[in-house]
Amino acid sequence: MGVKIAYREPRTTWIPPVGRRFGARFPRTAVILRTSALARRIVLDLEREYAATHEPLDPRRPFGIAAWVYRIRSGVECIDFEVYGVTDEVLRDRARCDRLRAELESLVAQYNWADPDDPGDVRFGGGAVFLCTEKQERERGGRSGQVRTYRRWLARLLGRRFRPYLPVACD
């Protein structure tokens, strides 16, 4: 006979600033406040929706997405994505890669907000999609669905293998 205590987040009312433009998927994820939790939701949604509506990039290899969450010097939390399952042969077709990247980046943008009057007012920065080569996928283990948080001090300890392929995060 024990007492169970459960913590619940307090309910708060949030009034969005007037000038913000919200992406189509923002209302479904408005309650997600942590950037890493939002990244996980985006990864799962993209994997489910993209894999269901598009032919596989390579039938022998699974399509998958992983995310990197990091903070830039201005304090903005960013999310960038790595796509697995793309063969080097497909990566040589520049038009197909650009089309795939543009489709995924437009899906990611639907979770964000932007303020035309204040470029720094965004839900998350980044939103870039990186198509991993077969070598990069092998180095990373090709683990789809992972959300990694990048911290500069951690990169020095773990080495280059664990660094994201992001030029902003690796400066």
N, C-alpha and C positions, 0 to 999 in steps of 0.2 A: 504494500500500500504506500506508494510514493506519490509525490506531487510532481506533476509535469508542468514545466514552465516553457512557454513558447514566446519567442520574440516576434513581434509584427512591426513592420515599418509604419510609422505614423502617416495617416492620410493627409495630403497637402493639396491645396488648390494652386495650380500653376497657370498664370496668365501669360501667353506668349507675346513678345514684343510685336508691335504693329507691322513693321516692315518685313518680317520674315516670310520667306516662301518655303513651304514644307513639301518634301517629296511625297509621292503617292503612298508609300509604305510607312511613313512616319506615324500615323495614328495607331497602327497595330503595335508599334514598338515604343510608343511615347513613355510608357512606364519604366522602360529599361534605362537606368541612369549610368551604370558603369560601362565604360567603353569596351572592356573585355567581354562582358555579357552581351553587349550589342554585336560585337564581332562574331561571337559564337552563333547568335541568331541569324546573322547575315550569311555566314558560312553554311549553316544547315539549310536555310531557305534556298540559297543558290545551288547547292548540291542537289537538293530534291527537285527544284523546278527546272534547272538547266538540263540535268541528266534525263528528266522525264520528257522534255520537249525537243531535244536535239539528238541527232544520231551520235553514237560514240565517236570520239576523235580517233580512237584506235580500239577495235573490238577486243583485242587481247589485253588491254590495260584499262583499269578503271579510271573514270573521271573523278577528280577530287579537288578540293580547295582547302587551303590552310590560310590563316591570317596572322599578321604581325601587328601588335598594338605597341605604339611608342609615342613618346612626347618630344616635340621639337622645342627649341630654345624659347620660343614665345609662350610656351605653356599649353599649346593646343595639343590635344590627344589625337593621334592619327591612327588609321587602320589601312593597311595595304594587304593585298591578297596574292597568294601563289597558286597557280593552277597546275595540277598534275594530270598526267595521262596524255600529254601532247608529245608525239614522236618528233625526232629531229627532222624527219622528212616533211612533216606538216609545218614545222617552224621555218623551213626554208621558203615556204609559200607566203610571202610578205602580205599579200592582200587578205588571205584567209586569217592570218594572225591578227592583223589590224581589225578585221571584222569581229573576230571572237573577243578580242580585248575591248572593243567599243561596246559590244553587247553586254558584257559583264560589268563594265564600268557604268553603263547607264542603269543597270539593275541596282548596283551599289548606291548610286546617287539618289535613288528613290527612298533611301532610309535617312537621308541627310536633310538639313535645312540650310538656307543661305539668306543673307540679307544684302540686297544690292547696294545699300548705303554704307554697310560696314563689312568689308571683305573678311575680317577676322571673326565675324560672328557666324560660326558653323558648328554643327553638332559634333562632327569629327573631320579632321583634315585627311589628306592623303586620298584614299579611295582608288589608288592605282592598282592595276592588275598585271602581275608578272607571269609570263608563261615559262615554266621551268623546262630546261632541256632534260634529256634523259640522264645525263651525268649529274646535274643538280638534283634531280629526283632521287637518284641512287644515294647521293651524299646525305640527303635529308631523310631517307627512308620512305619517302612518298606517303607519309602519314596524313591522310585526308581528315578534315574535321578538326584539326588542332588549332588552337589559338595560343600563340606565344606572345609574351610580353617582353619587349626588348628594353634592356637597361644598359647604358654604356659601361658601367663598372662590371657587369656580369660578362659582357663580351670579352673584356680583357682576361677574365679568369678562365672562360671556357674555350676561347680560341675562335678562329675564323669559321669553322664548320657550323657554329651555332649563330653566326651573324646572319641577319636577313640580307637579301639581295637588294637592299634599298639604299640608294645613294644618300638620301637625307639622313637616315638613321646611322649610317656608317661613317659620317664625317669625323 
